């Protein structure tokens, strides 16, 4: 098959269009269901960064604003609820805070919640899972959250 100038021009257009459509579908896939701040992930997207919810709770722990973390047990953002449950349990285990009966009740309610959480891992995995599913001790996101907490805060909380 001989390529002339006209065929080559058409081929470039097709390649450009396919590249554009592929880029749109890849970029839109993980972002279409929820805003970045509503996604739970410890290593998301191409850069492997944590999501806004994780960064928010991380900052609150670093600043010692445990009262604000406890308030996230009632957050409209389900990713924040998940992180609040894990953080409150871990902080209580270490004796850094004492949970009230109301907070204990909220934790139990979150364990039984069917509210959806948008999750991501890496640049290819995105899903929507129930809060009760990811709070289960055997769930990979729960294990990741506990590892994240222990890795980032064990030393400073034991001082």
C-alpha positions as CSV (number, residue, x, y, z in Angstrom):
1,X,0.0,0.0,0.0
2,X,1.4,3.3,-1.0
3,X,0.9,6.3,1.2
4,X,0.3,9.6,-0.5
5,X,0.1,13.0,1.2
6,X,-3.7,12.9,1.5
7,X,-3.7,9.4,3.1
8,X,-0.9,10.4,5.5
9,X,-2.9,13.5,6.5
10,X,-6.0,11.4,7.2
11,X,-3.9,8.9,9.2
12,X,-2.5,11.7,11.4
13,X,-6.1,12.9,12.0
14,X,-7.2,9.4,13.1
15,X,-4.2,8.9,15.4
16,X,-4.8,12.4,16.9
17,X,-8.5,11.6,17.5
18,X,-7.8,8.2,19.0
19,X,-5.2,9.7,21.3
20,X,-7.6,12.4,22.4
21,X,-10.5,10.0,23.1
22,X,-8.2,7.7,25.0
23,X,-7.0,10.5,27.2
24,X,-10.5,11.7,27.9
25,X,-11.7,8.2,28.9
26,X,-8.7,7.6,31.2
27,X,-8.9,11.0,32.9
28,X,-12.7,10.9,33.2
29,X,-12.9,7.3,34.6
30,X,-11.8,7.9,38.1
31,X,-13.1,11.4,38.5
32,X,-16.6,11.0,37.1
33,X,-18.3,9.6,40.2
34,X,-17.0,11.9,42.9
35,X,-15.0,15.0,43.6
36,X,-11.4,14.4,44.6
37,X,-12.2,15.4,48.2
38,X,-14.8,12.6,48.5
39,X,-12.5,9.8,47.5
40,X,-10.6,7.5,49.8
41,X,-7.1,6.5,48.8
42,X,-3.6,6.4,50.2
43,X,-1.8,6.1,46.8
44,X,-4.0,7.2,44.0
45,X,-3.5,8.4,40.4
46,X,-0.2,8.3,38.4
47,X,1.7,10.1,41.2
48,X,0.6,7.8,43.9
49,X,-0.6,10.6,46.2
50,X,-3.2,10.4,49.0
51,X,-6.6,12.0,48.5
52,X,-7.9,15.2,50.0
53,X,-9.8,13.3,52.7
54,X,-6.6,11.5,53.8
55,X,-4.6,14.7,53.7
56,X,-7.2,16.5,55.8
57,X,-7.3,13.9,58.6
58,X,-3.5,13.7,58.5
59,X,-3.3,17.4,59.1
60,X,-5.8,17.3,61.9
61,X,-3.8,14.5,63.7
62,X,-0.5,16.4,63.1
63,X,-2.1,19.5,64.7
64,X,-3.6,17.6,67.6
65,X,-7.1,18.6,66.6
66,X,-8.7,15.4,67.8
67,X,-12.0,17.1,68.6
68,X,-12.4,17.9,64.9
69,X,-11.5,14.3,63.9
70,X,-14.3,13.1,66.3
71,X,-16.7,15.4,64.6
72,X,-15.9,13.8,61.2
73,X,-17.8,10.7,62.5
74,X,-20.9,12.6,61.3
75,X,-19.3,14.1,58.1
76,X,-21.3,14.2,54.9
77,X,-18.1,13.0,53.2
78,X,-18.1,9.2,53.7
79,X,-14.3,9.0,53.1
80,X,-13.8,11.3,56.1
81,X,-16.2,9.1,58.1
82,X,-14.1,6.1,57.4
83,X,-10.9,7.8,58.3
84,X,-12.5,9.3,61.5
85,X,-13.5,5.8,62.7
86,X,-10.0,4.4,62.1
87,X,-8.3,7.4,63.6
88,X,-10.6,7.6,66.7
89,X,-10.1,3.9,67.4
90,X,-6.3,4.1,67.0
91,X,-6.1,7.3,69.1
92,X,-8.3,5.7,71.8
93,X,-6.1,2.6,71.8
94,X,-3.1,4.8,72.5
95,X,-4.8,6.7,75.3
96,X,-4.6,9.9,73.4
97,X,-8.4,10.5,73.5
98,X,-11.4,9.1,75.3
99,X,-14.5,8.4,73.3
100,X,-17.8,9.5,74.6
101,X,-20.8,7.2,74.5
102,X,-22.2,9.3,71.6
103,X,-18.9,8.8,69.6
104,X,-18.9,5.1,70.3
105,X,-22.5,4.9,69.1
106,X,-21.5,6.8,65.9
107,X,-18.6,4.5,65.3
108,X,-21.0,1.5,65.6
109,X,-23.5,3.2,63.2
110,X,-20.7,3.7,60.7
111,X,-19.7,0.1,60.9
112,X,-23.2,-0.8,59.9
113,X,-23.6,1.9,57.3
114,X,-24.5,1.2,53.7
115,X,-23.4,4.6,52.6
116,X,-21.1,4.5,49.6
117,X,-17.4,5.4,49.7
118,X,-15.5,6.1,46.5
119,X,-12.1,4.4,46.7
120,X,-9.0,4.4,44.5
121,X,-5.7,2.6,44.5
122,X,-3.0,3.5,42.0
123,X,-4.0,4.9,38.6
124,X,-6.3,2.1,37.5
125,X,-8.5,1.0,40.4
126,X,-11.5,3.0,41.3
127,X,-14.6,1.6,42.9
128,X,-17.6,2.4,45.1
129,X,-18.0,0.3,48.2
130,X,-20.2,0.4,51.3
131,X,-18.8,1.9,54.5
132,X,-19.6,-1.3,56.4
133,X,-17.5,-3.3,53.8
134,X,-14.3,-1.2,54.0
135,X,-14.5,-0.9,57.8
136,X,-14.3,-4.6,58.2
137,X,-11.0,-5.6,59.7
138,X,-10.1,-8.0,56.8
139,X,-10.7,-5.4,54.1
140,X,-7.6,-4.1,52.2
141,X,-8.6,-0.5,52.6
142,X,-9.0,-1.0,56.4
143,X,-5.6,-2.6,56.5
144,X,-4.2,0.3,54.4
145,X,-5.7,2.8,56.8
146,X,-4.2,1.1,59.8
147,X,-0.8,0.9,58.2
148,X,-1.1,4.6,57.1
149,X,-1.9,5.5,60.7
150,X,0.8,3.4,62.3
151,X,3.5,4.5,59.8
152,X,2.7,8.2,60.1
153,X,1.7,8.7,63.7
154,X,3.1,6.0,66.0
155,X,6.3,7.8,67.0
156,X,4.8,11.2,67.6
157,X,1.8,9.9,69.6
158,X,4.1,7.9,71.9
159,X,6.2,10.9,72.9
